[in-house]
Amino acid sequence: MAKKENQISRRSFLKVARHLLWIPVIFAIGRAIKTNSTAKTIKIPLPQNEGISFHQGAIIVKEGKDIRVLSSKCTHLGCSIKKNEGEVLVCGCHGSRYSKSGEVLTGPAVDPLASLSYQIKGAQLWITTD
């Protein structure tokens, strides 16, 4: 059977297809690298007073000598939580409310706020944000 000018051979087609299969793999690796590189460390003065304070991506809750650091990213749609009403953290976007330990009190959020890791270095709090 004669080969037409516009046709490619089976071998050429398979070679191109094999190279195209790498595209999703490279894309997935790129996303993984980008996802892991978004973490950053913020440094703030060590809180002196008890209570709740808001910082770049973090909520600091100080009770006596205990310090808890929570992500300020609402688990509903990712809005930034920037206010509290007494001991309740309130998302201004859709009204989700969290306890000062990060547990959901009322939705629409269903998942608790993430706890963030931190270190105390001298008079500073070094926080790793998400």
C-alpha positions in Angstrom: 0.0 0.0 0.0 1.4 3.4 -1.0 2.0 6.0 1.7 0.3 9.3 1.2 2.3 12.6 1.6 0.3 13.9 4.5 0.4 10.8 6.6 3.0 10.3 9.4 4.3 6.9 10.2 3.1 5.0 13.3 6.6 5.3 14.8 6.7 9.1 14.4 3.2 9.4 15.9 4.2 7.3 18.9 7.4 9.3 19.4 5.4 12.6 19.5 2.8 11.0 21.8 5.5 9.8 24.2 6.9 13.3 24.5 3.4 14.8 25.0 2.8 12.4 28.0 5.4 14.4 29.9 3.4 17.6 29.9 1.1 16.6 32.8 4.0 15.2 34.8 6.0 18.5 34.4 2.9 20.5 35.2 2.3 18.5 38.5 5.9 18.9 39.5 5.7 22.6 38.9 2.5 22.9 41.0 4.2 20.9 43.8 7.2 23.2 43.8 5.0 26.3 43.7 2.8 25.0 46.5 5.7 24.3 48.8 7.4 27.6 48.2 4.5 29.7 49.5 5.4 29.2 53.1 7.1 32.1 54.7 8.4 33.2 58.1 7.1 36.3 59.7 8.8 37.9 62.7 6.8 39.8 65.2 7.5 41.1 68.7 6.6 38.6 71.4 3.1 39.6 72.7 3.3 41.1 76.2 -0.4 41.3 76.9 -3.0 38.5 77.0 -5.6 38.4 74.3 -5.9 38.0 70.5 -3.9 39.9 67.9 -3.8 39.7 64.1 -0.7 39.7 61.9 0.2 38.9 58.3 -1.5 35.5 57.9 -1.5 34.7 61.6 -3.7 35.1 64.7 -1.9 35.1 68.0 -3.8 34.0 71.1 -2.0 34.6 74.4 -3.3 33.3 77.7 -0.9 33.7 80.6 2.4 32.3 79.4 0.7 30.1 76.7 0.8 31.2 73.1 -1.3 29.7 70.3 -0.8 30.6 66.7 -3.5 30.0 64.1 -3.8 30.6 60.4 -5.9 33.7 59.6 -7.2 32.0 56.5 -10.9 31.0 56.9 -11.4 27.4 56.0 -14.6 28.2 54.1 -13.3 30.2 51.2 -9.9 31.4 52.3 -10.8 35.0 53.4 -8.6 36.6 55.9 -9.9 36.7 59.4 -9.1 40.2 60.8 -11.5 40.7 63.8 -12.8 39.2 67.0 -15.8 39.7 69.1 -14.6 39.0 72.6 -13.1 35.5 72.5 -14.7 34.6 69.1 -12.8 35.0 65.8 -15.1 36.2 63.1 -14.6 36.0 59.3 -15.9 39.2 57.7 -16.7 37.5 54.4 -19.4 35.0 55.1 -19.8 35.0 58.9 -17.9 31.9 60.0 -17.1 32.0 63.7 -14.3 30.2 65.5 -13.3 29.8 69.1 -9.9 31.1 70.2 -8.6 27.5 69.8 -9.6 27.5 66.1 -12.6 25.3 66.4 -15.7 26.1 64.3 -18.5 27.6 66.3 -20.8 28.5 63.4 -20.5 28.0 59.7 -20.5 28.0 56.8 -16.9 26.8 57.6 -16.8 23.2 58.7 -13.0 22.7 59.3 -11.1 24.3 62.1 -8.4 26.9 61.6 -4.9 25.5 61.0 -2.4 25.7 63.8 0.9 27.3 62.6 4.3 26.4 63.9 6.4 29.0 65.6 9.6 29.6 67.6 10.4 32.1 70.2 13.8 33.7 69.5 14.8 36.3 72.0 12.0 38.9 72.1 10.5 37.8 68.8 7.9 35.2 67.7 9.0 33.5 64.4 5.9 32.1 62.7 5.8 29.9 59.6 2.7 30.8 57.6 0.9 28.8 55.0 
